[in-house]
């Protein structure tokens, strides 16, 4: 393992599902928005206008952005430490603080075991990715052992 090796991990299956779902949400909201026209019924005075159609499409775009938020997690590690970006936060942890990398059999994702009995979820390494996740954890463990052995 070279001194300049960098391990980059992102969830695979979740990204595919999110991209497909985001496109589907935009398409559905666009079709609904384009379908809004005329009066709701003969007794109502409510009329849908172009602004309502644009607003419905805009809501679809916002919902798609919300779905794409789940593609945010990633992990990047090198000889210095590991950088974790989860849904709501980003963390930079030096290898000296990491005691180990845990990927339990029934866990949804991997965890960093940190000093002081703390742990940090690695949402980018998910069980759904199967072999990709296992290979990622092995690469992180190898990088961790190399970095801690050198220190």
C-alpha positions as CSV (number, residue, x, y, z in Angstrom):
1,X,0.0,0.0,0.0
2,X,1.5,3.3,-1.1
3,X,1.8,6.4,1.0
4,X,-0.5,8.3,-1.4
5,X,-3.3,5.7,-1.5
6,X,-6.7,7.2,-1.1
7,X,-9.8,5.1,-0.5
8,X,-13.1,6.7,-1.7
9,X,-16.4,5.1,-1.0
10,X,-20.0,6.0,-1.8
11,X,-23.2,4.0,-1.5
12,X,-24.0,2.3,-4.8
13,X,-27.5,0.8,-4.7
14,X,-29.0,3.7,-2.7
15,X,-27.7,6.2,-5.3
16,X,-29.3,4.3,-8.2
17,X,-32.6,4.0,-6.3
18,X,-32.5,7.7,-5.5
19,X,-31.7,8.8,-9.0
20,X,-34.6,6.8,-10.4
21,X,-36.9,7.9,-7.7
22,X,-36.0,11.6,-8.2
23,X,-36.7,11.4,-11.9
24,X,-40.0,9.6,-11.3
25,X,-41.0,12.3,-8.7
26,X,-40.3,15.1,-11.2
27,X,-42.2,13.3,-14.0
28,X,-45.2,12.6,-11.8
29,X,-45.4,16.2,-10.5
30,X,-44.9,17.6,-14.0
31,X,-47.7,15.4,-15.4
32,X,-50.0,16.4,-12.5
33,X,-49.0,20.1,-13.0
34,X,-49.8,19.9,-16.7
35,X,-53.0,18.2,-15.9
36,X,-54.2,21.1,-13.7
37,X,-56.4,23.2,-16.0
38,X,-59.9,24.6,-16.0
39,X,-62.4,24.5,-13.2
40,X,-62.4,21.8,-10.5
41,X,-66.1,21.3,-11.0
42,X,-69.1,23.3,-12.3
43,X,-70.1,24.7,-8.9
44,X,-66.6,25.8,-7.9
45,X,-65.1,29.2,-8.6
46,X,-61.5,27.8,-8.2
47,X,-59.6,27.9,-11.5
48,X,-56.1,26.5,-12.0
49,X,-53.8,28.8,-13.8
50,X,-50.3,28.6,-15.3
51,X,-48.8,29.7,-11.9
52,X,-50.4,26.7,-10.2
53,X,-48.9,24.4,-12.8
54,X,-45.5,25.9,-12.4
55,X,-45.8,25.7,-8.6
56,X,-46.7,22.0,-8.9
57,X,-43.7,21.3,-11.1
58,X,-41.5,23.3,-8.7
59,X,-42.7,21.2,-5.8
60,X,-41.7,18.1,-7.8
61,X,-38.2,19.5,-8.2
62,X,-38.0,20.3,-4.5
63,X,-39.1,16.8,-3.6
64,X,-36.6,15.3,-6.0
65,X,-33.8,17.4,-4.3
66,X,-35.0,15.9,-1.0
67,X,-34.7,12.4,-2.4
68,X,-31.3,13.1,-3.9
69,X,-30.1,14.2,-0.4
70,X,-29.7,10.5,0.4
71,X,-26.9,10.3,-2.1
72,X,-24.8,12.7,0.0
73,X,-22.8,10.2,2.2
74,X,-19.2,9.5,1.3
75,X,-16.0,8.4,2.9
76,X,-12.5,9.4,1.9
77,X,-9.5,8.1,3.7
78,X,-5.7,8.5,3.2
79,X,-2.6,8.0,5.4
80,X,-3.5,11.1,7.5
81,X,-7.0,10.1,8.5
82,X,-10.6,9.6,7.4
83,X,-13.2,12.1,6.2
84,X,-16.8,11.1,6.6
85,X,-19.8,12.9,5.1
86,X,-23.1,11.7,6.3
87,X,-26.6,13.1,5.8
88,X,-26.4,15.8,8.3
89,X,-22.7,16.3,9.1
90,X,-19.1,16.0,8.0
91,X,-16.3,14.8,10.1
92,X,-12.5,14.6,9.8
93,X,-10.9,12.1,12.1
94,X,-7.2,11.3,12.3
95,X,-6.2,7.6,12.4
96,X,-4.8,8.0,15.9
97,X,-8.3,8.5,17.3
98,X,-9.8,5.5,15.4
99,X,-9.6,2.2,17.3
100,X,-11.1,0.1,14.6
101,X,-13.7,-0.2,11.8
102,X,-16.7,-2.3,12.7
103,X,-19.1,-3.8,10.1
104,X,-21.4,-6.1,12.0
105,X,-23.4,-8.8,10.3
106,X,-26.9,-7.3,11.1
107,X,-25.9,-3.7,10.9
108,X,-27.1,-1.5,8.1
109,X,-23.7,0.3,7.7
110,X,-20.2,0.3,9.0
111,X,-19.0,2.2,12.1
112,X,-15.7,3.8,13.2
113,X,-14.9,2.8,16.7
114,X,-13.3,5.9,18.3
115,X,-11.6,6.6,21.5
116,X,-13.7,7.3,24.6
117,X,-16.3,4.7,23.7
118,X,-17.7,6.7,20.8
119,X,-18.6,5.5,17.3
120,X,-19.3,7.2,14.0
121,X,-21.6,5.7,11.4
122,X,-20.2,5.4,7.9
123,X,-23.4,5.7,5.9
124,X,-21.5,5.4,2.7
125,X,-20.6,1.8,3.5
126,X,-24.0,0.0,3.5
127,X,-25.0,-3.6,3.7
128,X,-27.1,-3.3,0.6
129,X,-23.9,-2.9,-1.4
130,X,-22.7,-6.4,-0.4
131,X,-19.3,-7.1,-1.9
132,X,-18.5,-3.5,-2.6
133,X,-19.1,-2.7,1.1
134,X,-17.0,-5.6,2.3
135,X,-14.1,-4.6,-0.1
136,X,-14.4,-1.0,1.2
137,X,-14.2,-2.0,4.8
138,X,-11.2,-4.2,4.0
139,X,-9.5,-1.3,2.3
140,X,-10.2,1.0,5.2
141,X,-8.9,-1.5,7.7
142,X,-5.7,-2.0,5.7
143,X,-5.2,1.8,5.4
144,X,-5.9,2.1,9.2
145,X,-3.4,-0.6,10.1
146,X,-0.7,0.9,7.8
147,X,-1.3,4.4,9.2
148,X,-1.3,3.3,12.9
149,X,1.8,1.0,12.4
150,X,3.7,3.9,11.0
151,X,2.8,6.2,13.9
